[in-house]
Amino acid sequence: MKTLDVLLPWPPSINHYWGARGRGRYLSPQARRWHKEAWAVLKAQGVRYSGEVAVYVFAHPPDRRKRDLDNITKALLDALVGAGVLKDDHQVAVLYVERRPFERPGKVRLVVGEVKRS
């Protein structure tokens, strides 16, 4: 069974993920920079999944500010799809997110594994 275990930089919050122009929405420059860095790390692992997966997120925020943990999951799942690790984020059958002690400049340990259904 293949497992992906990587450290990624702290992702942008969903509050800073999108920009708007008129009626259109687009990835913000901050989100595009983060994706480029995250994709490089993920692609270097050479791991791909075609079935259901469990995703475990261990979030080390960059500071002690109060944060909603669910604000980073969109960026993380989008990065897994964008890097080709997943075909689509509907493959995620289990999503576990845990806040850990803060560490500057912030990081996320992402562990992905196959889900075997019996």
C-alpha positions as CSV (number, residue, x, y, z in Angstrom):
1,M,0.0,0.0,0.0
2,K,1.5,3.3,-1.0
3,T,1.5,6.3,1.4
4,L,2.3,9.9,0.7
5,D,3.8,11.8,3.6
6,V,5.0,15.4,2.9
7,L,5.6,18.7,4.5
8,L,4.0,21.7,2.7
9,P,4.2,25.4,3.4
10,W,1.3,26.9,5.3
11,P,-1.5,27.4,2.7
12,P,-3.5,30.6,2.1
13,S,-6.8,30.8,4.0
14,I,-9.9,30.5,2.0
15,N,-10.4,34.1,2.9
16,H,-7.3,34.9,0.7
17,Y,-7.7,32.1,-1.8
18,W,-9.9,33.8,-4.4
19,G,-9.9,37.2,-6.1
20,A,-12.8,38.8,-7.9
21,R,-13.1,40.9,-11.0
22,G,-16.6,41.9,-12.0
23,R,-18.6,38.7,-11.9
24,G,-15.5,36.5,-12.3
25,R,-13.4,34.8,-9.7
26,Y,-9.8,33.7,-9.9
27,L,-7.1,32.3,-7.8
28,S,-5.3,35.1,-5.9
29,P,-1.6,35.7,-6.6
30,Q,-0.9,34.4,-3.1
31,A,-2.8,31.2,-3.9
32,R,-1.0,30.8,-7.2
33,R,2.4,31.1,-5.6
34,W,1.5,28.6,-2.9
35,H,0.2,26.1,-5.4
36,K,3.3,26.3,-7.5
37,E,5.4,25.5,-4.5
38,A,3.1,22.8,-3.2
39,W,2.8,21.1,-6.6
40,A,6.6,20.9,-6.9
41,V,6.8,19.1,-3.6
42,L,3.9,16.7,-4.4
43,K,4.9,15.9,-7.9
44,A,8.4,15.0,-6.7
45,Q,6.9,12.2,-4.7
46,G,5.6,10.4,-7.8
47,V,2.6,9.0,-6.0
48,R,-0.8,8.7,-7.7
49,Y,-4.1,7.3,-6.4
50,S,-7.0,6.1,-8.5
51,G,-9.3,4.9,-5.7
52,E,-10.6,6.3,-2.4
53,V,-8.1,7.9,0.0
54,A,-7.8,9.0,3.5
55,V,-6.1,12.5,4.0
56,Y,-4.6,13.4,7.3
57,V,-3.6,17.0,7.9
58,F,-1.4,18.1,10.8
59,A,-1.4,21.9,10.7
60,H,1.3,23.9,12.4
61,P,0.0,27.5,12.1
62,P,2.6,30.3,11.6
63,D,1.5,32.1,14.8
64,R,-0.8,32.0,17.7
65,R,-3.8,33.8,16.1
66,K,-7.1,32.0,16.2
67,R,-7.8,30.2,12.9
68,D,-10.6,28.0,11.5
69,L,-9.0,24.8,10.5
70,D,-11.4,24.2,7.7
71,N,-10.1,27.3,5.9
72,I,-7.0,25.5,4.7
73,T,-8.5,22.3,3.5
74,K,-9.7,23.7,0.1
75,A,-6.2,24.7,-0.8
76,L,-4.7,21.4,0.3
77,L,-7.2,19.2,-1.6
78,D,-6.9,21.4,-4.7
79,A,-3.1,21.0,-4.6
80,L,-3.4,17.2,-4.5
81,V,-5.6,17.3,-7.6
82,G,-3.5,20.0,-9.4
83,A,-0.3,18.0,-8.8
84,G,-1.9,14.8,-10.2
85,V,-1.8,12.9,-6.9
86,L,-5.6,12.6,-7.1
87,K,-7.8,12.7,-10.2
88,D,-10.5,14.5,-8.3
89,D,-11.1,15.5,-4.6
90,H,-14.2,13.3,-4.5
91,Q,-11.7,10.5,-4.0
92,V,-11.3,11.7,-0.4
93,A,-13.3,9.3,1.8
94,V,-11.7,10.3,5.1
95,L,-10.5,13.8,6.0
96,Y,-8.8,14.3,9.4
97,V,-7.5,17.8,10.3
98,E,-5.6,18.4,13.6
99,R,-4.1,21.7,14.8
100,R,-0.6,21.3,16.2
101,P,1.6,23.8,18.0
102,F,2.5,26.9,15.9
103,E,5.9,27.0,14.1
104,R,7.2,29.9,12.1
105,P,6.7,30.2,9.1
106,G,3.9,27.6,9.4
107,K,3.7,24.2,7.8
108,V,1.4,21.4,7.1
109,R,2.2,17.7,7.3
110,L,0.0,15.9,4.8
111,V,-0.4,12.1,4.9
112,V,-2.4,10.4,2.2
113,G,-3.1,6.6,2.0
114,E,-5.4,4.3,0.2
115,V,-8.8,3.3,1.7
116,K,-9.5,-0.4,1.4
117,R,-13.2,-1.2,1.6
118,S,-14.2,-4.7,2.5
